[in-house]
């Protein structure tokens, strides 16, 4: 068990491997940068926690992907053992750093200009960056300890085709959430499920553990995905009946960004309906089962 969690202690390595199957840094188009930034406005409009948090998680993941691609293409080979992402009013930053308090590589996206830049000169971390580095490292160490002690149940992916990606999202003024997502190395596969989160307070004390899906749902279409497709997976009865923040994040990463797919959905056995997320509008609609609709019509007619 301990060896399997080495990826968490040098968690930037997994994201580097994963990013290599996506667009190279030089190929990032301005449309994706605009989509990445515009969610900061849209997420404030829809007061649905899963939508807002899912888009925020997507922004963290996308920054890590792009930053990793840029790091791979750079000449900087300094010691790095962890990456983290943070936002200011004007810029999104992903820092690749180490326990010496050094920012070895930095990738940035300007929110207004939708342009990117990187710095490969080693510099001291700011006080805020030291805090964020320590926060993520402490959370990962807690995750490792809880897993080794069997206090939480996590299904580790097969390293031949998948790995964990880890991000810290600030949920509110008193709560930060460590997300664990399963990413895949396979072409045309959209991964949903096998995702978890740990909640921490402002002193990095562990509060709660969440399992969003008990199973892994790698969606694959033999003849390739198109923009008109609506990827679907089912949430089992013991899982949440609603679309999760991790579902929304993976939709943007693997469906919207790669194939321009406009929506995705889940089937909820508990509610006997489908929930469809509309990417352009960032809202969820409900589609009732035909059998349920017929039953409702029969009951209404009595």
Backbone torsions as a table, in degrees:
resi	resn	phi	psi	omega
1	UNK	NA	-43.8	-176.3
2	UNK	-61.7	-42.0	-178.5
3	UNK	-63.9	-32.9	-176.7
4	UNK	-70.4	-18.5	-178.9
5	UNK	-98.0	8.1	174.7
6	UNK	-60.1	-30.5	178.8
7	UNK	-60.5	-29.5	178.2
8	UNK	-73.5	-35.3	-177.3
9	UNK	-74.4	-25.7	171.8
10	UNK	-124.3	56.7	-165.7
11	UNK	-65.8	-17.0	178.4
12	UNK	-67.9	-22.7	-177.7
13	UNK	-64.6	-40.8	179.9
14	UNK	-65.0	-41.1	-179.9
15	UNK	-67.5	-31.6	176.8
16	UNK	-65.1	-44.9	179.0
17	UNK	-62.8	-43.2	-177.0
18	UNK	-67.9	-39.0	-175.3
19	UNK	-66.9	-21.3	-175.5
20	UNK	-67.7	-18.1	178.6
21	UNK	-92.5	0.3	179.2
22	UNK	-106.3	-170.5	-178.3
23	UNK	-61.9	137.4	173.5
24	UNK	-68.6	157.0	-177.0
25	UNK	-54.3	-40.7	-176.8
26	UNK	-67.3	-16.0	-176.1
27	UNK	-100.5	4.9	179.6
28	UNK	-64.9	125.4	-179.3
29	UNK	-95.8	159.7	-174.5
30	UNK	-67.5	-26.7	-179.5
31	UNK	-62.8	-43.4	179.5
32	UNK	-65.1	-37.2	178.5
33	UNK	-65.2	-38.5	177.9
34	UNK	-65.5	-41.7	178.0
35	UNK	-62.6	-39.8	-179.1
36	UNK	-61.7	-41.0	-175.8
37	UNK	-81.3	-38.0	-172.6
38	UNK	-64.8	-24.2	178.3
39	UNK	-62.1	-23.3	177.5
40	UNK	-63.3	-29.8	178.0
41	UNK	-85.6	-49.6	-175.9
42	UNK	-61.9	-39.2	-176.0
43	UNK	-64.4	-21.7	178.6
44	UNK	-80.2	-16.4	-177.4
45	UNK	-82.6	-42.4	-176.7
46	UNK	-95.0	112.9	-176.1
47	UNK	-87.0	59.3	176.4
48	UNK	-120.5	117.3	-172.6
49	UNK	-55.9	-44.1	-176.4
50	UNK	-64.5	-37.4	-179.3
51	UNK	-68.8	-50.4	-178.4
52	UNK	-63.1	-46.6	-177.9
53	UNK	-70.8	-35.5	178.5
54	UNK	-63.7	-40.8	179.2
55	UNK	-70.2	-36.3	177.3
56	UNK	-64.1	-41.3	176.9
57	UNK	-63.1	-41.2	176.3
58	UNK	-58.6	-43.3	179.6
59	UNK	-61.0	-41.7	177.9
60	UNK	-63.7	-45.9	-179.0
61	UNK	-64.2	-43.7	-177.8
62	UNK	-65.3	-40.3	177.4
63	UNK	-62.5	-38.8	178.8
64	UNK	-65.9	-40.9	178.0
65	UNK	-61.9	-53.3	-178.2
66	UNK	-62.8	-42.6	179.0
67	UNK	-61.9	-38.1	179.2
68	UNK	-67.3	-40.8	176.1
69	UNK	-61.4	-43.8	-179.8
70	UNK	-65.0	-39.7	179.5
71	UNK	-63.5	-41.5	179.5
72	UNK	-63.0	-34.3	-178.1
73	UNK	-83.7	-10.1	-178.1
74	UNK	-84.0	168.4	177.1
75	UNK	-91.5	0.0	-177.4
76	UNK	-76.9	121.6	-179.6
77	UNK	-126.0	30.9	178.9
78	UNK	-69.3	168.4	-177.9
79	UNK	-70.0	122.7	179.3
80	UNK	-131.4	131.7	176.8
81	UNK	-128.0	1.2	-178.8
82	UNK	-167.5	147.1	173.0
83	UNK	-120.5	155.5	174.8
84	UNK	-152.8	158.8	-176.2
85	UNK	-127.0	142.5	174.0
86	UNK	-148.6	159.2	-177.8
87	UNK	-118.4	140.9	168.1
88	UNK	-111.4	-176.9	-178.9
89	UNK	-60.8	-32.2	-173.2
90	UNK	-113.2	-17.4	-169.0
91	UNK	-142.5	146.9	171.0
92	UNK	-105.3	131.7	-174.9
93	UNK	-121.3	138.7	165.4
94	UNK	-123.0	123.6	-176.2
95	UNK	-109.8	133.8	171.6
96	UNK	-107.0	112.9	-172.1
97	UNK	-133.0	-173.0	-179.9
98	UNK	-144.3	175.1	-175.6
99	UNK	-77.0	5.3	172.9
100	UNK	-89.2	1.6	-177.8
101	UNK	79.7	23.5	-178.0
102	UNK	-104.7	134.7	167.9
103	UNK	-91.5	105.4	-173.4
104	UNK	-81.6	-36.6	-178.5
105	UNK	-148.6	142.4	-178.5
106	UNK	-135.0	131.4	175.8
107	UNK	-116.6	135.8	-174.7
108	UNK	-134.5	145.4	171.5
109	UNK	-124.5	124.8	177.7
110	UNK	-79.8	123.2	-175.1
111	UNK	-67.0	-35.2	-175.7
112	UNK	-83.0	-45.0	-177.0
113	UNK	-85.7	-13.7	-177.3
114	UNK	58.1	36.1	179.0
115	UNK	-115.0	159.2	-178.3
116	UNK	-123.0	159.0	177.4
117	UNK	-154.7	160.8	177.7
118	UNK	-139.6	151.8	177.5
119	UNK	-124.0	124.1	-179.5
120	UNK	-112.9	23.7	175.8
121	UNK	-98.4	123.8	-179.6
122	UNK	-64.6	131.9	179.9
123	UNK	-141.8	162.9	174.5
124	UNK	-69.3	142.6	173.5
125	UNK	-67.9	149.8	171.2
126	UNK	-72.9	170.1	178.6
127	UNK	-62.3	-39.1	177.3
128	UNK	-62.8	-42.7	-179.0
129	UNK	-67.1	-37.0	176.1
130	UNK	-61.9	-41.2	178.9
131	UNK	-63.1	-44.3	-179.6
132	UNK	-67.6	-37.7	176.4
133	UNK	-62.1	-49.7	-178.9
134	UNK	-62.8	-39.8	179.3
135	UNK	-59.7	-50.9	-177.0
136	UNK	-67.5	-40.1	179.7
137	UNK	-63.1	-42.5	179.0
138	UNK	-63.9	-41.2	178.7
139	UNK	-63.2	-42.3	-179.9
140	UNK	-65.9	-40.9	177.4
141	UNK	-63.5	-38.4	176.3
142	UNK	-64.4	-44.4	177.0
143	UNK	-56.9	-47.5	-179.4
144	UNK	-61.0	-44.8	-178.3
145	UNK	-64.8	-45.7	-179.9
146	UNK	-62.8	-38.5	179.7
147	UNK	-68.5	-44.2	-179.8
148	UNK	-63.6	-34.3	-179.3
149	UNK	-84.0	-2.1	179.3
150	UNK	72.3	20.1	-179.1
151	UNK	-83.9	-15.9	172.5
152	UNK	-132.3	153.7	-178.6
153	UNK	-110.3	115.4	179.5
154	UNK	-128.7	131.7	177.0
155	UNK	-93.4	111.7	-176.7
156	UNK	-78.4	132.8	-178.0
157	UNK	-72.1	158.4	175.6
158	UNK	-69.3	118.2	-175.9
159	UNK	-66.2	-9.4	178.5
160	UNK	-73.0	-24.7	-178.6
161	UNK	-138.5	0.9	-177.5
162	UNK	-154.5	162.7	176.2
163	UNK	-154.7	164.6	175.0
164	UNK	-85.0	138.1	169.8
165	UNK	-114.1	137.6	-171.0
166	UNK	-125.6	129.8	-180.0
167	UNK	-137.4	147.6	174.8
168	UNK	-105.9	124.9	178.6
169	UNK	-117.4	130.5	176.5
170	UNK	-81.5	108.6	-174.7
171	UNK	-79.3	-45.6	176.6
172	UNK	-155.8	-168.5	-174.8
173	UNK	-66.5	-18.4	-176.0
174	UNK	-120.7	-1.1	-173.3
175	UNK	-136.0	131.1	171.8
176	UNK	-121.6	145.4	-173.9
177	UNK	-124.5	126.2	175.4
178	UNK	-91.6	111.0	179.9
179	UNK	-92.6	139.7	174.9
180	UNK	-121.7	111.1	-177.8
181	UNK	-113.0	146.7	175.3
182	UNK	-94.1	118.8	175.6
183	UNK	-106.8	153.1	-177.5
184	UNK	-118.5	155.9	177.9
185	UNK	-99.8	1.5	-171.6
186	UNK	-91.1	141.4	-179.6
187	UNK	-70.5	140.4	174.7
188	UNK	63.9	20.3	176.6
189	UNK	-107.8	128.3	175.5
190	UNK	-104.3	114.7	-178.1
191	UNK	-89.0	128.3	170.5
192	UNK	-129.3	143.1	176.5
193	UNK	96.8	-175.9	-173.5
194	UNK	47.1	55.6	-175.3
195	UNK	-132.6	146.9	-170.8
196	UNK	-143.4	169.7	174.2
197	UNK	-153.3	147.0	173.3
198	UNK	-120.0	132.9	179.3
199	UNK	-97.8	141.5	-179.7
200	UNK	-136.1	150.4	174.7
201	UNK	-87.7	-172.8	-175.6
202	UNK	-70.5	-14.8	176.3
203	UNK	-99.4	14.3	179.1
204	UNK	65.0	27.2	173.8
205	UNK	-83.7	134.3	-179.5
206	UNK	-69.4	133.3	-177.5
207	UNK	-115.1	-45.6	-173.0
208	UNK	-158.4	157.0	177.4
209	UNK	-121.7	137.0	-179.2
210	UNK	-125.1	136.3	168.5
211	UNK	-112.8	117.6	-176.5
212	UNK	-83.6	-40.8	176.5
213	UNK	-132.5	137.7	177.1
214	UNK	-83.7	-14.2	-178.2
215	UNK	-125.2	171.9	178.2
216	UNK	-110.7	132.4	-175.9
217	UNK	-123.0	82.6	176.4
218	UNK	-81.9	110.8	-177.5
219	UNK	-88.4	131.4	-177.6
220	UNK	-137.6	137.0	176.5
221	UNK	-120.9	118.7	-171.0
222	UNK	-59.0	-39.5	-178.1
223	UNK	-93.0	12.6	176.1
224	UNK	91.0	153.5	-179.1
225	UNK	-87.0	149.9	176.2
226	UNK	-129.6	167.2	-176.2
227	UNK	-64.4	-22.0	-178.1
228	UNK	-85.8	-7.8	-178.8
229	UNK	-71.3	153.4	174.2
230	UNK	-126.4	90.4	-179.3
231	UNK	-59.2	136.4	-178.2
232	UNK	-131.6	145.9	166.9
233	UNK	-143.4	161.0	-176.0
234	UNK	-103.5	139.2	171.8
235	UNK	-94.2	121.5	-178.9
236	UNK	-64.2	163.8	-174.4
237	UNK	-62.3	-28.9	179.5
238	UNK	-85.2	-2.8	178.0
239	UNK	-98.2	171.5	178.3
240	UNK	-61.3	140.5	-180.0
241	UNK	-80.6	-2.7	-174.9
242	UNK	-111.6	164.6	171.1
243	UNK	-63.9	137.3	-177.2
244	UNK	-103.0	166.1	175.6
245	UNK	-60.1	-36.1	180.0
246	UNK	-69.6	-34.9	174.5
247	UNK	-59.8	-47.7	-177.9
248	UNK	-64.1	-43.1	177.8
249	UNK	-58.2	-49.7	-177.7
250	UNK	-68.3	-31.2	174.6
251	UNK	-59.3	-48.8	-179.2
252	UNK	-64.5	-40.7	-177.3
253	UNK	-68.3	-46.8	-168.2
254	UNK	-104.1	-21.8	-177.8
255	UNK	-109.2	-54.4	-177.0
256	UNK	-68.7	-52.0	-175.6
257	UNK	-68.6	-37.8	-173.8
258	UNK	-87.3	-35.0	-172.6
259	UNK	-125.7	3.0	-179.1
260	UNK	61.5	25.6	178.9
261	UNK	-69.0	131.6	-170.1
262	UNK	-89.9	-14.5	-178.5
263	UNK	-157.3	162.1	173.4
264	UNK	-147.8	170.8	-179.0
265	UNK	-154.8	171.9	173.6
266	UNK	-129.1	155.4	168.9
267	UNK	-103.0	130.0	-178.8
268	UNK	-107.6	101.3	178.5
269	UNK	-60.5	-35.2	-178.9
270	UNK	-63.2	-41.1	-179.3
271	UNK	-96.6	-4.7	179.6
272	UNK	52.1	51.1	179.7
273	UNK	-157.1	172.6	173.3
274	UNK	-107.7	141.2	170.8
275	UNK	-111.5	123.3	-177.7
276	UNK	-112.4	127.8	176.2
277	UNK	-95.8	124.2	178.9
278	UNK	-95.8	110.0	-173.1
279	UNK	-64.1	-40.7	-178.8
280	UNK	-64.4	-37.4	-176.5
281	UNK	-96.7	-10.8	-176.3
282	UNK	49.2	55.9	175.0
283	UNK	-146.0	163.7	-177.0
284	UNK	-112.7	135.3	173.6
285	UNK	-116.4	155.6	-179.1
286	UNK	-109.9	133.4	176.2
287	UNK	-121.6	114.9	-176.4
288	UNK	-75.9	148.4	173.9
289	UNK	-59.9	146.0	178.6
290	UNK	-59.3	-40.6	-179.7
291	UNK	-62.4	-40.4	179.1
292	UNK	-67.5	-39.1	179.0
293	UNK	-63.7	-42.5	179.6
294	UNK	-64.5	-39.6	178.5
295	UNK	-64.6	-41.1	178.8
296	UNK	-63.7	-43.3	179.1
297	UNK	-62.9	-39.1	178.4
298	UNK	-64.7	-42.9	179.4
299	UNK	-66.4	-37.2	-179.2
300	UNK	-68.1	-29.1	-177.4
301	UNK	-79.5	-13.6	-178.5
302	UNK	-78.0	NA	NA
